[in-house]
Amino acid sequence: MTVLQRPLRAIIMGCPGAGKGTQTKWLASNYGIRTISSGDVLRSNVLQKTPVGLQAKAIIEAGGLVNDSLVNDLMLTEMKGMSDSQCYVLDGFPRTVPQAEMLDAWLKQNGTPLAMVINLDVPWNVILQRIEDRWIHAPSGRTYNISYNPPLLSGRDDVTGEPLTKRSDDDVDIFKSRLEAYRSQTMPLIGYYTNQGILCNFKGSTSDEIYPQIQDTLHAYYGCSITADTKPAKTCTSTDSTSVSTLSQKPLRAASVA
């Protein structure tokens, strides 16, 4: 495992289906970077019946949206136990500019500002095709794509042979609604973090195309070099350096964090 020479405090952004889970899994495996997922934190608090979890559960069961203040309470409580040298990537948080402003204020108070915002820029038509082609084995969570990662036997899980199913939210019309919600709610964060000079835009149609770009950026600003064990299991294509827009044009202020 490669160790970063400076602490990375980052956010990963991208519309639903952009591959955030894949990228954070590889970053955890290759660099030991912890992923803090807002969805996981919320589910954990609900299951543990914490005071904040119970509040969130009541809101969700009533059909409401968990408000910014409550989401911040959940996430900041999760982050309070980390050391200043902990490398982490936030996934699913912040989703709105008010959440981002509250996060920035808390991090500034602790002297640990964000270093980077990783934005996965994947064309929407590619994402919609992924959703149409995606099948899952619900009991295990194994995911297949009939275009580039098909099961050995059509419609059957490779391990158990059980039937594959579609996720309930993998309906194209439903997913288009999710993409529109992302556009209206979360896209303003692009401008917010661009103005701070910490947004890195990584373009590609597959995770294999994007991951080497993220690696190159980390190595350039955090003193790493690629070794045999820092590549994901799949073969990565070459990096298009022009797609790493903000970072290559304006050095990150957070490159001097520590």
C-alpha positions as CSV (number, residue, x, y, z in Angstrom):
1,M,0.0,0.0,0.0
2,T,1.2,3.5,-0.9
3,V,1.1,6.1,1.9
4,L,0.5,9.7,1.1
5,Q,3.1,12.1,2.4
6,R,0.5,14.7,3.4
7,P,-3.0,14.3,4.8
8,L,-5.7,14.2,2.1
9,R,-9.1,15.6,3.2
10,A,-11.4,15.3,0.2
11,I,-14.9,15.1,-1.1
12,I,-15.9,12.9,-4.0
13,M,-18.7,14.2,-6.2
14,G,-20.6,12.9,-9.2
15,C,-24.1,12.2,-10.3
16,P,-25.8,8.9,-9.4
17,G,-24.2,6.1,-11.3
18,A,-20.9,8.0,-11.9
19,G,-18.8,5.4,-10.1
20,K,-18.1,7.0,-6.8
21,G,-18.3,3.7,-4.9
22,T,-15.8,2.1,-7.3
23,Q,-13.3,5.0,-7.0
24,T,-13.4,5.2,-3.2
25,K,-13.0,1.4,-3.0
26,W,-9.8,1.6,-5.0
27,L,-8.5,4.6,-3.1
28,A,-9.1,2.7,0.2
29,S,-7.3,-0.4,-1.2
30,N,-4.4,1.4,-2.7
31,Y,-3.8,4.3,-0.2
32,G,-5.7,3.4,2.9
33,I,-7.9,6.4,2.5
34,R,-11.0,6.1,4.6
35,T,-14.4,6.7,3.0
36,I,-17.1,8.4,5.1
37,S,-20.4,7.8,3.4
38,S,-23.4,9.9,4.5
39,G,-25.7,7.0,3.6
40,D,-23.7,4.6,5.7
41,V,-23.5,7.0,8.6
42,L,-27.3,7.6,8.5
43,R,-28.1,3.9,8.4
44,S,-25.7,3.2,11.3
45,N,-27.3,5.9,13.5
46,V,-30.8,4.7,12.7
47,L,-29.9,1.1,13.5
48,Q,-28.1,2.1,16.7
49,K,-31.1,4.3,17.7
50,T,-28.9,7.3,18.5
51,P,-30.8,10.5,19.3
52,V,-29.9,12.0,15.9
53,G,-30.6,8.7,14.2
54,L,-34.1,8.6,15.8
55,Q,-34.8,12.1,14.6
56,A,-33.7,11.2,11.1
57,K,-35.8,8.0,11.1
58,A,-38.9,9.9,12.1
59,I,-38.4,12.4,9.2
60,I,-37.8,9.6,6.6
61,E,-40.8,7.6,7.8
62,A,-43.0,10.7,7.4
63,G,-41.8,11.0,3.8
64,G,-39.6,14.1,4.5
65,L,-36.0,14.9,3.6
66,V,-33.4,15.0,6.4
67,N,-32.5,18.7,6.8
68,D,-29.1,20.2,6.4
69,S,-28.5,20.8,10.1
70,L,-29.3,17.1,11.0
71,V,-27.1,15.8,8.2
72,N,-24.3,18.0,9.4
73,D,-24.7,16.8,13.0
74,L,-24.5,13.2,11.8
75,M,-21.4,13.7,9.7
76,L,-19.5,16.0,12.0
77,T,-20.1,13.6,14.9
78,E,-18.6,10.9,12.8
79,M,-15.6,13.0,11.9
80,K,-14.8,14.3,15.4
81,G,-12.9,11.2,16.4
82,M,-10.4,11.4,13.5
83,S,-6.8,12.7,14.0
84,D,-5.5,15.6,11.9
85,S,-3.3,13.2,9.9
86,Q,-6.3,11.0,8.9
87,C,-6.8,10.7,5.1
88,Y,-10.4,10.6,4.2
89,V,-12.9,11.1,1.3
90,L,-16.5,12.2,2.0
91,D,-19.1,10.5,-0.2
92,G,-22.6,11.9,-0.4
93,F,-21.8,14.9,1.8
94,P,-22.1,17.8,1.4
95,R,-25.1,17.8,-1.0
96,T,-26.0,21.5,-0.8
97,V,-24.1,24.8,-0.5
98,P,-25.5,25.4,3.0
99,Q,-24.1,22.0,4.1
100,A,-20.8,22.9,2.4
101,E,-20.6,26.2,4.3
102,M,-21.3,24.5,7.6
103,L,-18.6,21.9,6.9
104,D,-16.1,24.5,5.9
105,A,-16.8,26.5,9.1
106,W,-16.2,23.4,11.2
107,L,-13.0,22.4,9.4
108,K,-11.7,25.9,9.6
109,Q,-12.3,26.0,13.3
110,N,-10.3,22.8,13.6
111,G,-7.5,24.0,11.3
112,T,-8.1,21.1,8.9
113,P,-9.5,22.5,5.6
114,L,-10.5,20.4,2.7
115,A,-7.6,19.6,0.3
116,M,-9.5,18.5,-2.8
117,V,-12.9,18.0,-4.3
118,I,-12.9,15.0,-6.8
119,N,-15.6,15.5,-9.4
120,L,-16.4,12.5,-11.6
121,D,-17.5,14.0,-14.9
122,V,-19.3,11.1,-16.7
123,P,-21.7,11.8,-19.6
124,W,-25.3,11.3,-18.6
125,N,-26.1,9.2,-21.7
126,V,-23.3,6.8,-20.5
127,I,-24.8,6.7,-17.0
128,L,-28.3,5.9,-18.3
129,Q,-26.9,3.1,-20.4
130,R,-25.1,1.7,-17.4
131,I,-28.4,1.7,-15.5
132,E,-30.2,-0.1,-18.3
133,D,-27.5,-2.7,-18.4
134,R,-27.0,-3.2,-14.7
135,W,-28.2,-6.4,-12.9
136,I,-27.5,-7.4,-9.4
137,H,-27.5,-10.5,-7.1
138,A,-29.4,-8.9,-4.2
139,P,-28.3,-11.3,-1.4
140,S,-24.6,-10.7,-2.0
141,G,-24.6,-7.3,-3.6
142,R,-22.6,-8.5,-6.6
143,T,-23.2,-6.3,-9.6
144,Y,-23.1,-7.1,-13.3
145,N,-23.3,-5.1,-16.5
146,I,-24.3,-6.9,-19.6
147,S,-22.1,-4.5,-21.8
148,Y,-18.7,-4.8,-20.1
149,N,-19.1,-7.1,-17.0
150,P,-21.6,-9.7,-17.9
151,P,-22.4,-12.9,-15.9
152,L,-20.9,-16.1,-17.1
153,L,-24.5,-17.4,-17.6
154,S,-27.0,-14.9,-18.8
155,G,-29.3,-13.8,-16.0
156,R,-27.5,-15.9,-13.3
157,D,-25.1,-15.0,-10.5
158,D,-21.6,-16.4,-11.2
159,V,-21.2,-17.8,-7.7
160,T,-24.6,-19.2,-6.7
161,G,-26.3,-19.5,-10.0
162,E,-29.3,-17.7,-8.5
163,P,-31.4,-15.4,-10.7
164,L,-30.2,-11.8,-11.1
165,T,-32.6,-8.9,-10.6
166,K,-32.9,-5.2,-11.2
167,R,-32.6,-2.6,-8.4
168,S,-35.9,-1.0,-7.7
169,D,-34.5,2.5,-8.5
170,D,-32.8,1.3,-11.8
171,D,-35.8,2.3,-13.8
172,V,-34.6,4.8,-16.5
173,D,-37.4,7.3,-15.9
174,I,-36.8,7.2,-12.1
175,F,-33.1,7.6,-12.7
176,K,-33.7,10.6,-14.9
177,S,-35.5,12.2,-12.0
178,R,-32.6,11.5,-9.7
179,L,-30.2,13.1,-12.2
180,E,-32.4,16.2,-12.5
181,A,-32.5,16.4,-8.7
182,Y,-28.7,16.1,-8.6
183,R,-28.5,18.9,-11.2
184,S,-30.7,21.3,-9.3
185,Q,-29.4,20.5,-5.7
186,T,-25.8,19.5,-6.0
187,M,-24.4,21.0,-9.1
188,P,-24.1,24.5,-7.5
189,L,-21.4,22.9,-5.4
190,I,-19.2,22.8,-8.5
191,G,-19.1,26.6,-8.6
192,Y,-18.7,26.8,-4.9
193,Y,-15.6,24.7,-4.8
194,T,-14.2,26.0,-8.1
195,N,-14.2,29.5,-6.5
196,Q,-12.1,28.0,-3.6
197,G,-9.6,26.6,-6.1
198,I,-9.9,23.0,-4.9
199,L,-12.1,21.4,-7.5
200,C,-10.6,18.7,-9.7
201,N,-12.7,17.6,-12.7
202,F,-11.9,14.1,-13.9
203,K,-13.6,13.2,-17.2
204,G,-14.2,9.7,-18.6
205,S,-16.8,7.1,-19.6
206,T,-15.6,4.4,-17.3
207,S,-14.0,4.1,-13.9
208,D,-10.9,2.5,-15.5
209,E,-10.4,5.7,-17.5
210,I,-10.9,8.0,-14.6
211,Y,-8.9,6.3,-11.8
212,P,-5.4,6.8,-13.3
213,Q,-6.2,10.6,-13.6
214,I,-7.0,10.6,-9.9
215,Q,-3.8,8.7,-9.1
216,D,-1.6,11.1,-11.2
217,T,-3.1,14.1,-9.3
218,L,-2.5,12.5,-5.9
219,H,1.1,11.6,-6.9
220,A,1.8,15.1,-8.2
221,Y,0.5,16.9,-5.1
222,Y,1.0,14.4,-2.3
223,G,4.4,12.9,-3.1
224,C,3.4,9.4,-4.2
225,S,4.6,7.1,-7.0
226,I,2.8,4.2,-8.7
227,T,3.9,0.8,-7.5
228,A,2.7,-2.7,-8.5
229,D,0.1,-2.8,-5.8
230,T,-1.4,0.7,-6.4
231,K,-3.4,-0.2,-9.5
232,P,-7.0,-1.5,-9.4
233,A,-7.6,-5.1,-10.5
234,K,-8.8,-4.0,-13.9
235,T,-6.4,-2.6,-16.5
236,C,-6.4,1.2,-16.6
237,T,-6.1,3.3,-19.7
238,S,-3.7,6.1,-20.2
239,T,-4.4,9.5,-18.5
240,D,-5.6,12.5,-20.5
241,S,-4.0,15.3,-18.5
242,T,-6.2,18.0,-20.1
243,S,-9.2,16.6,-18.3
244,V,-7.9,17.5,-14.9
245,S,-9.0,21.0,-15.3
246,T,-8.9,23.2,-12.2
247,L,-6.0,21.5,-10.5
248,S,-3.7,21.8,-13.5
249,Q,-4.6,25.4,-14.1
250,K,-4.4,26.6,-10.5
251,P,-2.3,24.9,-7.8
252,L,-4.5,23.8,-4.9
253,R,-4.1,25.9,-1.8
254,A,-4.6,22.7,0.1
255,A,-1.5,21.3,-1.5
256,S,0.2,23.0,1.5
257,V,-2.0,21.5,4.1
258,A,-0.5,19.6,7.0
